């Protein structure tokens, strides 16, 4: 019988597409040629069974070695079931804007003063900016905002005895009279009438106390945690626990920055004169804007003056010029007869912002490399970051620092969208922006089926 036959069966023609890859390799090997030379006939089934036994034994051996390595704490401990060592953190730091000079000190009369970038609520200058103080009629900024947000300009407001009895400065509204809500807000903001503020509060909140609760909730919503409203007009008031109608320059600036985003509010505070009548037409009024700051600087928005015996002279001002929008606050800025101190301080703050600050785009990056995955079915995972471009008004005293912090590796299983690190931007040492770095794909943890399949792939290819 020819050596080309196996047990009487012609030798099959094996090609690269033959399913028994190992058998094909064996037939092409020197071992098979040696068997054929000696006329030793071997069944194909023997080769398949023998090959399977070899592969299975090799796979089990590899798995046993991996498990033993995992539990022995050897250098191979990053394999199956091993817990990798504590992950190290990668850190990168870069100064994007270097401080070249200290902050300028202003000579102000106010006991508390602050200048805010209204576009992002960043404090540009402050003296006692978080000191709790009385606020007088600057309170009416919040009263006006709530009237605009919760009321209808055509609502008819009925004046109560309590509202009519409010002390001056007042419009001398009479109990039982009715007025359009849209008219009363001009009376309150242009000439700071206390009785109109009380009438508005009762109409919107049901009572002065109910309206004060609305004011405080709104303050919290705006992040103003050091503010307590008791009255809608800013008259000095206190509670039995010793707390009093109060705010800080910082909180008040945030409230004002929010208010000037409302176009109706801007129109009201910029109006020079306004006339209106009672609903029955029997009484007519004309109110003129008492905010002298409107004529002091180009781009002035005005906003609100205030005075009480406890608060002293106060003023919240707004200015928009050259792409910059500022909010200034001065509290306790003198007592009679020093009525002009608030204008001096306001102009000094605004001029400081205009001359000392310039807008700069802060460079951000969306480039990030993938991370190694330990004990994973894939060796690495891609990462992604979605930074939002931003810019700031900066002066020579500002420092901008960029930091990237992330893991040097991850341990499977890894979920898609898992946070692997952060890009952080600091302004003068305080965190200003943070952008998470996410995993772009999921990576499963290696297991016995995966390892066995991996071993087969390596043996069969």
NUTI-588541 format. One record per residue (C-alpha): x negated, y, z negated. Coordinates in nm, 4 decimals, padded with zeros to 6 digits. Each point is the difference from the previous one (the first is absolute). Layout:
NUTI-588541
x X	y Y	z Z
...
This chain:
NUTI-588541
x 00.0000	y 00.0000	z 00.0000
x -00.1379	y 00.3375	z 00.0945
x -00.1209	y 00.2315	z -00.2670
x 00.2421	y 00.2524	z 00.1348
x 00.2888	y -00.2015	z -00.1417
x 00.1140	y -00.0323	z -00.3559
x 00.1638	y -00.3314	z -00.0794
x 00.1041	y -00.0389	z 00.3605
x 00.1409	y 00.3507	z 00.0319
x -00.1673	y 00.2480	z 00.2347
x -00.1723	y 00.2853	z -00.1804
x 00.2348	y 00.3010	z 00.0046
x -00.1150	y 00.3230	z 00.1543
x -00.0247	y 00.2473	z -00.2879
x 00.0190	y 00.3684	z 00.0826
x -00.0267	y 00.3126	z -00.2132
x 00.3790	y 00.0002	z -00.0254
x 00.0110	y -00.3462	z -00.1543
x 00.1782	y 00.0229	z -00.3381
x -00.2585	y -00.2096	z -00.1852
x -00.2772	y 00.2553	z 00.0042
x -00.2238	y -00.1896	z -00.2358
x 00.0364	y -00.3167	z 00.2092
x -00.1005	y 00.1939	z 00.3108
x -00.3019	y 00.1332	z -00.1829
x -00.0904	y -00.3466	z -00.1208
x 00.0222	y -00.1479	z 00.3509
x -00.2371	y 00.2669	z 00.1280
x -00.2426	y -00.0590	z -00.2828
x -00.3194	y -00.2032	z 00.0003
x 00.1635	y -00.2501	z -00.2363
x 00.2646	y -00.0982	z 00.2556
x -00.2546	y -00.0295	z 00.2794
x -00.2063	y -00.2263	z -00.2229
x 00.3030	y -00.2241	z -00.0660
x 00.0802	y -00.0196	z 00.3699
x -00.3604	y -00.0846	z 00.0866
x 00.0173	y -00.2967	z -00.2336
x 00.3430	y -00.0945	z 00.1414
x 00.1610	y 00.0610	z -00.3412
x 00.3654	y 00.0611	z 00.0458
x 00.1760	y 00.2408	z -00.2365
x 00.3703	y 00.0604	z -00.0191
x 00.1194	y 00.3614	z 00.0255
x 00.2215	y -00.0583	z -00.3028
x -00.3082	y -00.0842	z -00.2061
x -00.1576	y 00.3302	z 00.0900
x 00.3149	y 00.1968	z -00.0810
x 00.0402	y -00.1690	z -00.3373
x -00.3644	y 00.0314	z -00.0842
x -00.0052	y 00.3658	z 00.0982
x 00.3077	y 00.0749	z -00.2109
x -00.1591	y -00.1714	z -00.2993
x -00.3181	y 00.2022	z 00.0419
x 00.1885	y 00.3309	z 00.0318
x 00.2227	y -00.0764	z -00.2969
x -00.2951	y -00.0973	z -00.2145
x -00.1920	y 00.3098	z 00.0996
x 00.3001	y 00.2216	z -00.0712
x 00.0557	y -00.1490	z -00.3430
x -00.3693	y 00.0356	z -00.0775
x 00.0035	y 00.3667	z 00.0943
x 00.3109	y 00.0626	z -00.2083
x -00.1535	y -00.1761	z -00.3000
x -00.3163	y 00.2044	z 00.0362
x 00.2026	y 00.3197	z 00.0175
x 00.2047	y -00.0813	z -00.3069
x -00.3105	y -00.1064	z -00.1912
x -00.1743	y 00.3204	z 00.1041
x 00.3011	y 00.2081	z -00.1067
x 00.0051	y -00.1498	z -00.3476
x -00.3754	y -00.0118	z -00.0491
x -00.0479	y 00.3748	z 00.0264
x -00.2706	y -00.0476	z 00.2622
x -00.0958	y 00.2445	z 00.2693
x 00.2695	y -00.1533	z 00.2186
x 00.2729	y 00.1140	z -00.2409
x 00.1764	y 00.2074	z 00.2632
x 00.1593	y -00.3090	z 00.1539
x 00.3326	y -00.1686	z -00.0684
x 00.1541	y 00.0665	z -00.3429
x -00.3023	y 00.2054	z -00.1098
x 00.0629	y 00.3337	z -00.1655
x -00.2418	y 00.2515	z 00.1535
x -00.1947	y 00.2384	z -00.2200
x 00.1530	y 00.3334	z -00.1003
x 00.0423	y 00.2169	z 00.3068
x -00.2320	y 00.2948	z 00.0290
x 00.1237	y 00.3450	z 00.0929
x -00.1357	y 00.1974	z 00.2917
x -00.0198	y 00.3732	z -00.0561
x -00.0888	y 00.2855	z 00.2324
x -00.0078	y 00.3682	z -00.0938
x -00.0436	y 00.3092	z 00.2144
x 00.0303	y 00.3721	z -00.0707
x 00.2160	y 00.1524	z 00.2744
x -00.0037	y 00.3578	z -00.1318
x -00.2811	y 00.1076	z -00.2260
x 00.0420	y 00.2537	z -00.2784
x -00.2323	y 00.2949	z 00.0597
x 00.1312	y 00.2478	z -00.2547
x 00.2150	y 00.0173	z -00.3135
x 00.3584	y 00.1208	z -00.0103
x 00.0451	y 00.3740	z -00.0143
x 00.1369	y 00.1368	z -00.3269
x 00.2791	y 00.2568	z 00.0324
x 00.0760	y 00.2795	z -00.2432
x 00.3680	y -00.0436	z -00.0815
x 00.2435	y 00.1327	z -00.2595
x 00.2280	y -00.3034	z -00.0076
x -00.0154	y -00.2505	z -00.2843
x 00.0569	y -00.2715	z 00.2587
x -00.0647	y 00.0256	z 00.3732
x -00.0168	y -00.2411	z 00.2903
x -00.0412	y -00.0049	z 00.3780
x 00.1439	y -00.2988	z 00.1885
x -00.0405	y -00.1192	z 00.3564
x 00.3701	y -00.0383	z 00.0777
x -00.0661	y -00.2452	z 00.2831
x -00.1276	y -00.2726	z -00.2326
x 00.0442	y 00.1281	z -00.3595
x -00.3766	y 00.0164	z -00.0560
x -00.1119	y 00.2466	z -00.2646
x -00.2510	y 00.2482	z 00.1412
x -00.0422	y 00.2126	z -00.3105
x 00.1386	y -00.0093	z -00.3511
x -00.0351	y 00.1483	z -00.3440
x 00.1984	y -00.1864	z -00.2668
x 00.2020	y -00.1533	z 00.2795
x 00.1448	y -00.2765	z -00.2191
x 00.0746	y 00.2107	z -00.3087
x 00.3694	y -00.0148	z -00.0943
x 00.1508	y 00.3481	z 00.0045
x 00.3325	y 00.1815	z 00.0348
x 00.0927	y 00.0793	z 00.3611
x 00.2759	y 00.2667	z -00.0096
x 00.1958	y 00.0525	z 00.3232
x -00.2377	y -00.2057	z 00.2139
x 00.2427	y -00.2687	z -00.1231
x 00.2414	y 00.1195	z 00.2668
x -00.2142	y -00.1626	z 00.2702
x 00.1277	y -00.3363	z -00.1186
x 00.3547	y 00.1312	z -00.0447
x 00.0025	y 00.1231	z 00.3588
x -00.1337	y -00.3270	z 00.1392
x 00.2679	y -00.2043	z -00.1766
x 00.2693	y 00.2401	z 00.1199
x -00.1180	y -00.0440	z 00.3578
x -00.0313	y -00.3775	z -00.0256
x 00.3183	y -00.0798	z -00.1933
x 00.2328	y 00.2844	z 00.0893
x 00.1765	y 00.1368	z 00.3055
x -00.0556	y 00.3697	z 00.0823
x 00.3749	y 00.0420	z 00.0521
x 00.0897	y -00.1483	z -00.3385
x 00.1984	y 00.2383	z -00.2191
x -00.1607	y 00.0428	z -00.3411
x 00.2254	y 00.1038	z -00.2867
x -00.1719	y 00.2130	z -00.2647
x 00.0412	y -00.1284	z -00.3573
x 00.0009	y 00.2062	z -00.3165
x -00.3369	y -00.1485	z -00.0931
x -00.1559	y 00.0964	z 00.3323
x 00.1453	y 00.3513	z -00.0116
x -00.1453	y 00.0500	z -00.3493
x -00.3604	y -00.0616	z 00.1045
x -00.2432	y 00.2807	z -00.0934
x -00.1531	y 00.2284	z 00.2578
x -00.1494	y 00.0062	z 00.2491
x 00.3493	y -00.0782	z 00.1331
x 00.2449	y 00.0657	z 00.2833
x 00.2852	y 00.0613	z -00.2508
x 00.2241	y -00.2676	z 00.1413
x 00.3402	y -00.0257	z -00.1752
x 00.1650	y -00.3049	z -00.1431
x 00.2409	y -00.1617	z 00.2471
x -00.1494	y 00.1644	z 00.3099
x -00.0952	y -00.2191	z 00.2924
x -00.2979	y 00.0337	z 00.2330
x -00.1562	y -00.1997	z 00.2806
x -00.2875	y -00.2131	z -00.1196
x -00.2004	y 00.1178	z 00.3019
x 00.0319	y 00.3609	z -00.1220
x -00.0888	y -00.0667	z -00.3614
x -00.3392	y -00.1561	z 00.0830
x -00.1060	y 00.3353	z 00.1523
x 00.1083	y 00.1826	z -00.3136
x -00.2030	y -00.2444	z -00.2111
x -00.3184	y -00.0029	z 00.2101
x -00.0218	y 00.3604	z 00.1196
x 00.0845	y 00.1795	z -00.3248
x -00.0273	y -00.2876	z -00.2480
x 00.3533	y 00.0292	z -00.1374
x 00.0471	y -00.2298	z -00.3010
x 00.3786	y -00.0172	z 00.0204
x -00.0005	y -00.1203	z 00.3598
x -00.2560	y -00.2695	z -00.0907
x 00.2275	y -00.1227	z -00.2809
x 00.3050	y -00.0016	z 00.2299
x -00.1916	y -00.2002	z 00.2604
x -00.1166	y -00.2484	z -00.2650
x 00.3517	y -00.0601	z -00.1300
x 00.1349	y -00.0493	z 00.3512
x -00.2700	y -00.2512	z 00.1038
x -00.0567	y -00.1817	z -00.3289
x 00.3380	y 00.0334	z -00.1696
x -00.1624	y 00.1862	z -00.2879
x -00.3264	y 00.1759	z -00.0763
x -00.1161	y -00.3052	z -00.1959
x 00.0941	y -00.2366	z 00.2811
x -00.1830	y 00.2169	z 00.2500
x -00.3093	y 00.0057	z -00.2237
x -00.0044	y -00.3793	z 00.0143
x 00.0055	y 00.0205	z 00.3789
x -00.2876	y 00.2470	z -00.0090
x -00.2094	y -00.2278	z -00.2191
x 00.0680	y -00.3038	z 00.2163
x -00.1069	y 00.1940	z 00.3066
x -00.3167	y 00.1144	z -00.1755
x -00.0907	y -00.3605	z -00.0776
x 00.0678	y -00.0967	z 00.3609
x -00.2498	y 00.2662	z 00.1076
x -00.2648	y -00.1290	z -00.2406
x 00.0405	y 00.2841	z -00.2489
x -00.0413	y -00.1816	z -00.3304
x -00.0729	y 00.3008	z -00.2226
x 00.3155	y 00.1959	z 00.0795
x 00.3156	y 00.0359	z -00.2096
x 00.3017	y 00.1903	z 00.1295
x 00.2628	y 00.1095	z -00.2523
x 00.1534	y 00.3003	z 00.1776
x 00.0693	y 00.0628	z 00.3713
x -00.1181	y 00.3613	z -00.0123
x -00.3206	y -00.0246	z -00.2060
x 00.1201	y 00.1723	z -00.3157
x -00.2095	y -00.1097	z -00.2967
x 00.1534	y -00.3036	z -00.1695
x -00.1096	y -00.2824	z -00.2287
x 00.1268	y -00.3274	z -00.1447
x 00.0210	y -00.1290	z -00.3538
x -00.3045	y -00.2213	z 00.0550
x -00.2132	y 00.3076	z 00.0688
x -00.0213	y -00.0440	z 00.3774
x 00.0738	y 00.3094	z 00.2051
x 00.0866	y 00.1092	z 00.3525
x -00.3446	y -00.0350	z 00.1553
x -00.2273	y -00.1132	z 00.2795
x -00.3614	y 00.0222	z 00.1124
x -00.1554	y 00.1998	z 00.2810
x -00.0701	y -00.3278	z 00.1793
x 00.3564	y -00.1345	z -00.0290
x 00.1499	y 00.3299	z 00.1034
x -00.2269	y 00.0159	z 00.3058
x 00.1130	y -00.3487	z 00.1059
x 00.3648	y 00.1005	z -00.0357
x -00.0596	y 00.3085	z 00.2121
x -00.1949	y -00.1970	z 00.2631
x 00.2993	y -00.2297	z 00.0309
x 00.2444	y 00.2915	z 00.0164
x -00.1676	y 00.1768	z 00.2917
x 00.0474	y -00.3100	z 00.2140
x 00.3695	y 00.0917	z 00.0061
x 00.0771	y 00.2476	z 00.2787
x 00.3050	y 00.1379	z -00.1826
x -00.2130	y 00.0693	z -00.3057
x -00.2583	y 00.1829	z 00.2121
x 00.2695	y 00.2098	z 00.1630
x 00.1448	y 00.0999	z -00.3379
x -00.3284	y 00.1036	z -00.1658
x -00.1044	y 00.1947	z 00.3103
x 00.3248	y 00.2010	z 00.0232
x -00.0486	y 00.3685	z -00.0844
x 00.3621	y 00.0876	z -00.0699
x 00.3296	y -00.1884	z -00.0140
x 00.3633	y 00.1070	z -00.0420
x 00.2970	y -00.2107	z -00.1066
x 00.3466	y 00.0250	z -00.1549
x 00.2152	y -00.1977	z -00.2370
x 00.2369	y -00.2534	z 00.1569
x 00.2972	y 00.2351	z -00.0369
x -00.1981	y 00.2925	z 00.1470
x 00.0575	y 00.2258	z -00.3004
x -00.3673	y 00.0347	z -00.0949
x -00.3029	y 00.0432	z 00.2223
x -00.3726	y -00.0212	z -00.0773
x -00.3317	y 00.0724	z 00.1679
x -00.3162	y -00.1582	z -00.1372
x -00.3533	y 00.0952	z 00.0975
x -00.3101	y -00.2147	z -00.0226
x -00.2092	y 00.0913	z -00.3058
x -00.3040	y -00.1982	z 00.1176
x -00.2671	y 00.2620	z 00.0749
x -00.2452	y -00.2665	z 00.1148
x 00.1852	y -00.0229	z 00.3321
x -00.1658	y 00.3273	z 00.1024
x -00.3413	y -00.0570	z -00.1557
x -00.1566	y -00.2531	z 00.2372
x 00.0515	y -00.1167	z 00.3576
x 00.1731	y -00.3349	z 00.0010
x 00.1484	y 00.0426	z -00.3492
x 00.3060	y -00.2169	z -00.0625
x 00.0928	y 00.1522	z -00.3341
x 00.1736	y -00.2540	z -00.2292
x 00.0914	y 00.1028	z -00.3578
x -00.0818	y 00.2403	z -00.2812
x 00.0848	y -00.0491	z -00.3663
x -00.0201	y 00.1552	z -00.3448
x 00.1100	y -00.0816	z -00.3541
x -00.1432	y 00.0953	z -00.3374
x -00.1442	y -00.3471	z -00.0435
x -00.1224	y -00.0541	z 00.3567
x -00.1356	y 00.3450	z 00.0806
x -00.0223	y 00.1017	z 00.3629
x -00.0027	y -00.2977	z 00.2389
x -00.0130	y -00.0392	z 00.3740
x 00.0022	y -00.2854	z 00.2506
x -00.1199	y 00.1123	z 00.3410
x -00.0291	y -00.1572	z 00.3424
x -00.2151	y 00.0952	z 00.2975
x -00.0420	y -00.1492	z 00.3455
x -00.2789	y 00.1218	z 00.2262
x -00.2660	y -00.1402	z 00.2353
x 00.1352	y -00.3519	z -00.0303
x -00.0210	y 00.0094	z -00.3799
x 00.2935	y -00.0080	z -00.2411
x -00.0602	y 00.0962	z -00.3615
x 00.2075	y 00.0014	z -00.3161
x -00.1219	y 00.2186	z -00.2864
x 00.1281	y -00.0029	z -00.3583
x -00.0741	y 00.2417	z -00.2828
x 00.1576	y -00.0489	z -00.3435
x -00.0331	y 00.2283	z -00.3023
x -00.1461	y 00.2650	z 00.2267
x 00.0320	y 00.2942	z -00.2376
x 00.2876	y 00.1585	z -00.1913
x 00.1499	y 00.3483	z 00.0313
x -00.1241	y 00.2388	z 00.1151
x -00.2405	y -00.2169	z 00.2091
x 00.2525	y -00.0930	z 00.2655
x -00.2540	y 00.0237	z 00.2844
x -00.2402	y -00.2640	z -00.1355
x 00.1871	y -00.2789	z 00.1769
x -00.0520	y 00.1666	z 00.3380
x -00.3716	y 00.0438	z -00.0653
x -00.0451	y -00.3642	z -00.0918
x 00.2136	y -00.1279	z 00.2856
x -00.1967	y 00.1939	z 00.2595
x -00.3288	y -00.1179	z -00.1519
x 00.1100	y -00.3637	z 00.0224
x 00.1266	y 00.0312	z 00.3556
x -00.3097	y 00.1840	z 00.1238
x -00.2172	y -00.2646	z -00.1610
x 00.1840	y -00.2679	z 00.1940
x -00.0129	y 00.1874	z 00.3289
x -00.3693	y 00.0877	z -00.0095
x -00.1427	y -00.2962	z -00.1880
x 00.1698	y -00.2955	z 00.1700
x -00.0171	y -00.1368	z 00.3537
x 00.1839	y -00.2979	z 00.1470
x -00.2078	y -00.3077	z 00.0818
x 00.0984	y -00.3383	z 00.1412
x -00.1238	y -00.2837	z -00.2194
x -00.1510	y -00.2861	z 00.2070
x 00.1706	y -00.3362	z -00.0513
x -00.0899	y -00.3361	z 00.1526
x 00.2019	y -00.3009	z 00.1133
x -00.3089	y -00.2154	z 00.0581
x -00.0410	y -00.3006	z -00.2298
x -00.1680	y -00.3381	z 00.0515
x 00.1497	y -00.3358	z -00.0871
x -00.0769	y -00.1908	z -00.3193
x -00.1378	y -00.3479	z -00.0634
x 00.2599	y -00.2397	z -00.1390
x -00.1152	y -00.2610	z -00.2525
x 00.1696	y -00.3406	z 00.0019
x 00.1994	y 00.1089	z 00.3039
x 00.1066	y -00.1777	z 00.3166
x -00.1479	y 00.2994	z 00.1786
x -00.3416	y 00.1423	z -00.0825
x 00.1143	y 00.3615	z 00.0031
x 00.3066	y 00.2238	z 00.0108
x 00.0433	y 00.3299	z 00.1885
x 00.0778	y 00.3172	z -00.1944
x 00.2000	y 00.3113	z 00.0844
x 00.0407	y 00.3475	z -00.1469
x 00.2497	y 00.2681	z 00.1020
x -00.1295	y 00.3362	z -00.1283
x 00.2056	y 00.3141	z 00.0461
x -00.2052	y 00.2985	z 00.1210
x 00.0097	y 00.2976	z -00.2351
x -00.1585	y 00.3377	z -00.0538
x -00.0546	y 00.2330	z -00.2942
x -00.0687	y 00.3606	z -00.0825
x -00.3554	y -00.0084	z -00.1347
x -00.2353	y 00.2504	z -00.1574
x -00.3737	y -00.0108	z -00.0732
x 00.0746	y -00.1328	z -00.3468
x 00.1815	y -00.3109	z 00.1264
x -00.1483	y -00.3480	z 00.0363
x 00.1627	y -00.2764	z 00.2052
x -00.1220	y -00.3562	z -00.0562
x 00.0966	y -00.3076	z 00.2004
x -00.0288	y -00.3469	z -00.1555
x 00.0706	y -00.3452	z 00.1418
x 00.0407	y -00.2874	z -00.2448
x 00.0822	y -00.3518	z 00.1100
x -00.0752	y -00.3666	z -00.0650
x -00.3033	y -00.1581	z 00.1658
x 00.2066	y -00.3161	z 00.0569
x 00.3441	y -00.1477	z -00.0636
x 00.1010	y -00.3419	z -00.1293
x 00.2643	y -00.1979	z 00.1848
x 00.2917	y -00.0058	z 00.0154
x 00.0162	y 00.3517	z 00.1429
x 00.3340	y 00.1600	z 00.0862
x 00.0462	y 00.2373	z 00.2908
x 00.0274	y 00.3562	z -00.1320
x -00.1941	y -00.0791	z -00.3173
x -00.1924	y 00.2998	z -00.1379
x -00.3747	y -00.0559	z 00.0336
x -00.1247	y 00.3467	z -00.0866
x 00.0596	y 00.3750	z 00.0094
x -00.1264	y 00.3178	z 00.1622
x 00.0162	y 00.2830	z -00.2530
x -00.0486	y 00.3738	z 00.0406
x -00.0845	y 00.2159	z -00.3024
x 00.0300	y 00.3771	z -00.0265
x -00.2182	y 00.1442	z -00.2740
x -00.0076	y -00.3357	z -00.1754
x 00.3759	y -00.0590	z 00.0102
x 00.1598	y -00.2657	z 00.2205
x 00.1875	y 00.1711	z 00.2848
x 00.0704	y -00.2700	z 00.2609
x -00.0235	y -00.3793	z 00.0006
x 00.0481	y -00.2360	z 00.2952
x 00.0214	y -00.3796	z -00.0571
x -00.1973	y -00.2449	z 00.2146
x 00.2162	y -00.3000	z 00.0986
x -00.0676	y -00.3481	z 00.1339
x 00.1143	y -00.0388	z 00.3583
x 00.0749	y -00.3743	z -00.0061
x 00.0765	y -00.2842	z -00.2400
x -00.2632	y -00.2657	z -00.0741
x 00.0946	y -00.3306	z -00.1616
x -00.2084	y -00.1851	z -00.2582
x -00.1863	y -00.3137	z 00.1133
x 00.1481	y -00.3340	z -00.1100
x -00.0541	y -00.3747	z 00.0585
x 00.1961	y -00.0151	z 00.3275
x -00.1916	y 00.3000	z 00.1333
x -00.3374	y -00.1465	z -00.1004
x 00.0835	y -00.3394	z 00.1487
x 00.1141	y 00.1612	z 00.3253
x -00.3151	y 00.2113	z 00.0013
x -00.2172	y -00.3093	z -00.0465
x 00.1780	y -00.1807	z 00.2831
x -00.0472	y 00.2974	z 00.2274
x -00.3722	y 00.0068	z -00.0723
x -00.0385	y -00.3765	z 00.0589
x 00.2211	y -00.0187	z 00.3053
x -00.1411	y 00.2935	z 00.1949
